Amino acid sequence: MPGAEPLTDDRIFFLQSLPEKQRKEGLPEGSPSNEMRKKRLLKLKALLTEHEKALTDALYADLGKPAFESFSSELAVLLNEIDHVCKRLNRWNRSTSSRHLKLGYLEVLRKKRQPHGSVLIIGSWNYPVQLTLMPVIGAIAGGNSCVVKPSEYAPATAELLQTIINQAFPPEQVHVVTGDGQVAGTLTSASFDLIFFTGSGQTGRLVAEQASKRLTPVILELGGKNPCIVDETGFSEAAVKDIVWGKFLNAGQTCIAPDTLFVHESVYEQTLNEISASLSAFYGERPQASADYGRICTDAHFEKVAAFIGQGTVRHGGDHDRADRFIAPTVLTDIRPGSPVLEEEIFGPVLPVIPYADLDALLSGGTLQRDALTGYLFSTDKHHIQRFNDYMRSSTTSVNQVIHHAASPHIAFGGVGNSGYGAYHGKAGFMAFSYEKTSVRTYHYLRFSGKFPPYSERNMKALKKLRKRIL
């Protein structure tokens, strides 16, 4: 990729020495003060504001992303997160203490959050600014130093992040490294104290496997087939418009986009007609010419998504242009059971729409991925809403809206099962990038000699009788 250095022996040594350098020079003793952390966060905020135009240009170069989407779904989300964290950091990072009277002594506990140390953050290509820097905010708030590896599949954004961040931050605080999978592999084998990865399940397994060799804890943000259901009470023009927006935002390359739409048979045709109307209103009759519609990130991903189009009847769209990495917003019906488009995460602008007759039968049929990143239901039926919430194992479910919850710093964002593990955003990010350290101090007023060998039956009886006060 442009700007990336070759992976020479010297560079491998440099990359693998980064964690120790950050621990020694960035965290020599204790952890940074709250004020120092907020100062770093505000520096990052200033970079986002100062380089807004350059960042939106890079996102357009990588993904054809409109400036409005770049600001609303990438930059604004980060700016809001920084404001939220800075306002609350003192409260989150406050030490707590408690006293407990035991038999023979007073136990005093003091608890304080501590940084893990040097953290590796591996970003994703679909939102290459937001998904790269959001965990950096949590890492800084937690008091860590971090090494950041943006995705090589969004090269313009990666190179820009490397330039602006490495100029603003010393390497012992925050350092951006560009490169391909070999660079990522070199980093994941280094002695980091925590690894945060956003991407595919396949790569996530490799990251976790590599980290396990050093017993390095890992947070994995993966993906899945997020189901979206419109029941017989949930249809409206506004609901369909929201679903269409959420599905085709960023040309469908959103990990929490509605993957497959299940519609009650009583409103099935209405929904299909309204989807087509919304797509025409959003992107016109020639979406390739629309300034508001993005492109597929890579040729390989284009081929994968384009192959889904032939697996059903095209109700809307279907056009694609490999040279432009363009795939029109496409709606599929009449899909054969077992087709890859129903089994694999789509992660592109192809929407299968499937009719169903009964919600309980749909949920019990094993069609929906229960541990997807999220699940969507459009309904006013309280029983259906409760049934759906009980069925899904995902860390969030969303009723009558899509996507917006992921931008809230008040909601922890993370996966369960096949969609990953660990969560961040807001306080959850601060907690994820720190651990609780407890200092225990005791004041003795009576020594209980019965805890020492040789043990006796008498002392066993005393232990059982007084266990709560002794232990």
LOKEDO-317221 format. One record per residue (C-alpha): residue in one letter; x, y, z. Coordinates in steps of 0.05 Angstrom, whole numbers, padded with zeros to 5 digits, always signed. Example, Ala and Ser with C-alpha at 12.3 -4.5 7.8 and 13.67 -1.06 7.14 Angstrom:
REM LOKEDO-317221
a+00246-00090+00156/s+00273-00021+00143/
This chain:
REM LOKEDO-317221
m+00000+00000+00000/p+00024+00072-00011/g+00068+00097+00045/a+00078+00029+00077/e+00149+00008+00094/p+00176-00060+00073/l+00177-00112+00127/t+00252-00117+00137/d+00286-00148+00198/d+00298-00079+00226/r+00225-00061+00218/i+00203-00126+00251/f+00248-00111+00310/f+00220-00040+00314/l+00147-00064+00312/q+00159-00118+00365/s+00196-00070+00410/l+00139-00018+00411/p+00101-00047+00471/e+00162-00047+00516/k+00181+00023+00493/q+00111+00048+00509/r+00111+00015+00577/k+00179+00044+00596/e+00171+00114+00567/g+00095+00124+00566/l+00078+00091+00632/p+00141+00094+00674/e+00105+00096+00740/g+00032+00088+00757/s-00016+00116+00705/p-00030+00183+00672/s-00072+00232+00712/n-00143+00246+00690/e-00122+00314+00666/m-00067+00285+00624/r-00115+00235+00593/k-00166+00290+00577/k-00110+00332+00547/r-00093+00275+00499/l-00166+00264+00481/l-00176+00338+00466/k-00113+00336+00422/l-00146+00279+00383/k-00210+00319+00378/a-00171+00379+00351/l-00139+00334+00298/l-00208+00310+00275/t-00233+00381+00270/e-00171+00410+00237/h-00166+00354+00185/e-00240+00344+00172/k-00233+00360+00097/a-00173+00315+00088/l-00208+00258+00125/t-00271+00264+00084/d-00230+00265+00020/a-00193+00202+00041/l-00258+00167+00058/y-00284+00186-00011/a-00221+00159-00044/d-00227+00092-00006/l-00303+00082-00005/g-00335+00135-00048/k-00367+00159+00017/p-00407+00223+00012/a-00382+00280+00057/f-00448+00279+00096/e-00440+00205+00113/s-00367+00215+00129/f-00382+00269+00180/s-00446+00239+00210/s-00424+00166+00215/e-00349+00175+00227/l-00326+00243+00252/a-00387+00267+00291/v-00392+00201+00328/l-00319+00207+00350/l-00327+00280+00370/n-00388+00263+00412/e-00352+00205+00444/i-00293+00249+00465/d-00339+00301+00494/h-00378+00248+00532/v-00315+00215+00560/c-00280+00280+00580/k-00342+00303+00618/r-00347+00239+00659/l-00276+00213+00665/n-00263+00241+00734/r-00325+00206+00761/w-00309+00139+00727/n-00237+00139+00750/r-00251+00158+00823/s-00222+00110+00874/t-00270+00078+00923/s-00258+00050+00993/s-00296+00007+01042/r-00286-00022+01112/h-00306-00091+01136/l-00302-00115+01208/k-00276-00186+01213/l-00262-00230+01273/g-00197-00203+01300/y-00184-00148+01249/l-00211-00090+01209/e-00205-00098+01134/v-00198-00035+01092/l-00206-00040+01017/r-00186+00013+00966/k-00204+00001+00893/k-00178+00039+00833/r-00180+00028+00758/q-00112+00015+00726/p-00090+00017+00653/h-00070-00048+00620/g-00007-00015+00592/s+00010-00017+00518/v-00051-00034+00475/l-00054-00056+00403/i-00114-00032+00363/i-00128-00062+00294/g-00180-00022+00255/s-00229-00041+00200/w-00237-00015+00129/n-00312-00002+00126/y-00311+00056+00175/p-00236+00067+00174/v-00235+00130+00217/q-00290+00114+00267/l-00274+00041+00279/t-00200+00055+00284/l-00203+00114+00331/m-00264+00097+00375/p-00224+00044+00413/v-00165+00093+00417/i-00211+00139+00457/g-00226+00083+00506/a-00153+00065+00510/i-00131+00136+00526/a-00188+00144+00576/g-00165+00081+00610/g-00095+00109+00616/n-00060+00066+00564/s-00010+00079+00510/c-00030+00048+00443/v-00004+00025+00376/v-00056+00032+00321/k-00058-00009+00257/p-00109+00018+00207/s-00135-00028+00153/e-00093-00033+00090/y-00158-00039+00050/a-00172+00035+00062/p-00102+00060+00042/a-00116+00134+00035/t-00147+00138+00104/a-00092+00095+00135/e-00037+00138+00107/l-00071+00202+00130/l-00082+00175+00200/q-00009+00155+00204/t+00013+00225+00183/i-00031+00268+00227/i-00029+00225+00290/n+00046+00210+00289/q+00060+00283+00280/a+00016+00302+00339/f+00032+00247+00389/p+00099+00220+00413/p+00106+00145+00398/e+00106+00127+00472/q+00033+00153+00475/v+00000+00137+00409/h+00034+00110+00347/v+00002+00091+00280/v+00033+00035+00239/t+00011+00020+00167/g+00020-00045+00129/d-00013-00109+00107/g-00030-00174+00142/q+00044-00190+00154/v+00051-00127+00194/a-00012-00144+00233/g+00016-00213+00246/t+00082-00184+00271/l+00045-00138+00318/t-00002-00191+00346/s+00058-00233+00364/a+00090-00176+00404/s+00083-00167+00479/f+00023-00121+00481/d-00019-00120+00545/l-00086-00120+00507/i-00107-00128+00434/f-00169-00097+00405/f-00191-00122+00336/t-00248-00102+00290/g-00260-00144+00228/s-00282-00211+00202/g-00292-00273+00244/q-00240-00310+00204/t-00185-00259+00218/g-00210-00250+00289/r-00197-00324+00303/l-00125-00315+00277/v-00114-00255+00322/a-00141-00291+00383/e-00099-00352+00367/q-00036-00311+00361/a-00051-00272+00424/s-00063-00336+00463/k+00010-00355+00456/r+00027-00297+00503/l-00038-00302+00543/t-00054-00232+00517/p-00127-00212+00529/v-00166-00196+00467/i-00229-00156+00451/l-00260-00179+00385/e-00312-00138+00348/l-00335-00182+00290/g-00400-00185+00251/g-00459-00229+00233/k-00525-00233+00198/n-00566-00181+00235/p-00639-00201+00226/c-00692-00148+00213/i-00766-00165+00221/v-00828-00125+00201/d-00889-00157+00233/e-00962-00146+00214/t-00964-00084+00260/g-00897-00055+00241/f-00905-00032+00169/s-00904+00042+00154/e-00871+00086+00102/a-00827+00115+00156/a-00806+00046+00180/v-00787+00022+00111/k-00749+00086+00096/d-00709+00076+00160/i-00693+00004+00142/v-00671+00023+00071/w-00627+00079+00098/g-00594+00032+00149/k-00583-00024+00099/f-00553+00017+00042/l-00514+00067+00084/n-00440+00061+00064/a-00463+00017+00006/g-00485-00036+00056/q-00416-00043+00087/t-00438-00034+00159/c-00429-00088+00211/i-00496-00071+00244/a-00535-00061+00179/p-00599-00102+00171/d-00572-00163+00135/t-00637-00198+00115/l-00708-00172+00120/f-00765-00217+00143/v-00834-00188+00129/h-00902-00214+00150/e-00940-00240+00090/s-00998-00192+00102/v-00953-00131+00088/y-00901-00164+00043/e-00920-00133-00024/q-00931-00065+00008/t-00862-00068+00039/l-00829-00088-00027/n-00863-00031-00063/e-00843+00019-00009/i-00771-00005-00011/s-00767+00009-00085/a-00799+00077-00075/s-00750+00095-00020/l-00690+00073-00061/s-00712+00114-00120/a-00723+00174-00075/f-00655+00166-00042/y-00610+00151-00101/g-00651+00164-00164/e-00661+00117-00223/r-00586+00116-00236/p-00553+00106-00167/q-00485+00100-00200/a-00491+00174-00217/s-00514+00193-00147/a-00466+00235-00105/d-00498+00204-00043/y-00482+00131-00056/g-00415+00098-00041/r-00373+00043-00071/i-00348-00026-00051/c-00281-00022-00018/t-00241-00075-00055/d-00245-00117-00119/a-00246-00181-00079/h-00305-00158-00037/f-00340-00133-00100/e-00336-00203-00130/k-00364-00235-00067/v-00423-00187-00061/a-00439-00187-00135/a-00444-00263-00134/f-00503-00258-00086/i-00545-00222-00138/g-00557-00285-00180/q-00584-00325-00121/g-00655-00298-00124/t-00704-00256-00165/v-00681-00184-00171/r-00739-00141-00149/h-00700-00076-00152/g-00630-00057-00176/g-00581-00112-00195/d-00535-00069-00237/h-00461-00072-00222/d-00396-00045-00252/r-00331-00078-00230/a-00287-00022-00258/d-00323+00028-00214/r-00332-00022-00156/f-00406-00003-00160/i-00463-00048-00140/a-00532-00018-00144/p-00578-00022-00084/t-00609-00090-00098/v-00670-00125-00070/l-00677-00201-00077/t-00738-00245-00070/d-00754-00319-00083/i-00687-00342-00055/r-00673-00416-00053/p-00663-00445+00017/g-00589-00458+00031/s-00565-00404-00017/p-00500-00369+00007/v-00537-00303+00010/l-00579-00333+00066/e-00521-00366+00101/e-00463-00316+00097/e-00457-00245+00122/i-00474-00202+00061/f-00437-00138+00081/g-00459-00102+00018/p-00519-00070-00017/v-00559-00133-00029/l-00623-00142+00013/p-00659-00209+00014/v-00733-00199+00032/i-00768-00261+00057/p-00842-00269+00075/y-00864-00306+00138/a-00931-00326+00166/d-00919-00333+00241/l-00867-00300+00285/d-00860-00358+00334/a-00849-00406+00275/l-00797-00358+00245/l-00759-00353+00311/s-00761-00427+00325/g-00741-00446+00254/g-00667-00432+00264/t-00665-00382+00205/l-00642-00322+00247/q-00573-00315+00276/r-00587-00306+00350/d-00517-00281+00368/a-00510-00229+00313/l-00485-00161+00332/t-00556-00136+00338/g-00627-00152+00318/y-00682-00107+00292/l-00758-00112+00299/f-00810-00064+00274/s-00873-00076+00314/t-00924-00047+00362/d-00944-00115+00389/k-00918-00122+00461/h-00918-00198+00458/h-00877-00198+00394/i-00828-00148+00422/q-00818-00189+00486/r-00813-00254+00446/f-00760-00224+00400/n-00719-00195+00458/d-00721-00262+00494/y-00700-00300+00431/m-00640-00257+00410/r-00573-00269+00446/s-00541-00206+00417/s-00517-00153+00464/t-00568-00104+00436/t-00636-00109+00404/s-00670-00050+00372/v-00745-00038+00362/n-00771+00010+00309/q-00703+00039+00290/v-00637+00017+00259/i-00564+00036+00267/h-00573+00097+00312/h-00560+00060+00377/a-00489+00045+00356/a-00472+00120+00357/s-00493+00129+00429/p-00438+00132+00482/h-00491+00110+00533/i-00497+00041+00500/a-00442-00011+00504/f-00425-00037+00435/g-00399-00108+00428/g-00411-00178+00405/v-00433-00244+00435/g-00412-00313+00411/n-00398-00312+00336/s-00403-00236+00334/g-00344-00228+00382/y-00333-00212+00455/g-00319-00151+00497/a-00353-00083+00491/y-00335-00010+00487/h-00364+00060+00476/g-00372+00109+00533/k-00361+00081+00602/a-00358+00010+00573/g-00296+00032+00534/f-00263+00060+00597/m-00277-00005+00634/a-00254-00049+00576/f-00186-00014+00573/s-00173-00016+00647/y-00177-00065+00704/e-00194-00060+00778/k-00136-00060+00826/t-00153-00070+00900/s-00107-00051+00957/v-00122-00090+01021/r-00099-00065+01089/t-00115-00098+01156/y-00114-00072+01227/h-00109-00129+01278/y-00139-00126+01347/l-00139-00202+01358/r-00099-00258+01328/f-00138-00322+01311/s-00087-00378+01321/g-00135-00432+01299/k-00120-00419+01225/f-00050-00449+01233/p-00032-00523+01231/p-00038-00571+01264/y-00113-00568+01252/s-00164-00595+01301/e-00236-00617+01301/r-00251-00562+01351/n-00223-00509+01304/m-00263-00539+01246/k-00327-00530+01286/a-00308-00459+01303/l-00292-00445+01230/k-00361-00470+01207/k-00396-00430+01261/l-00358-00365+01249/r-00340-00372+01175/k-00372-00306+01153/r-00333-00267+01205/i-00269-00305+01197/l-00265-00308+01120/
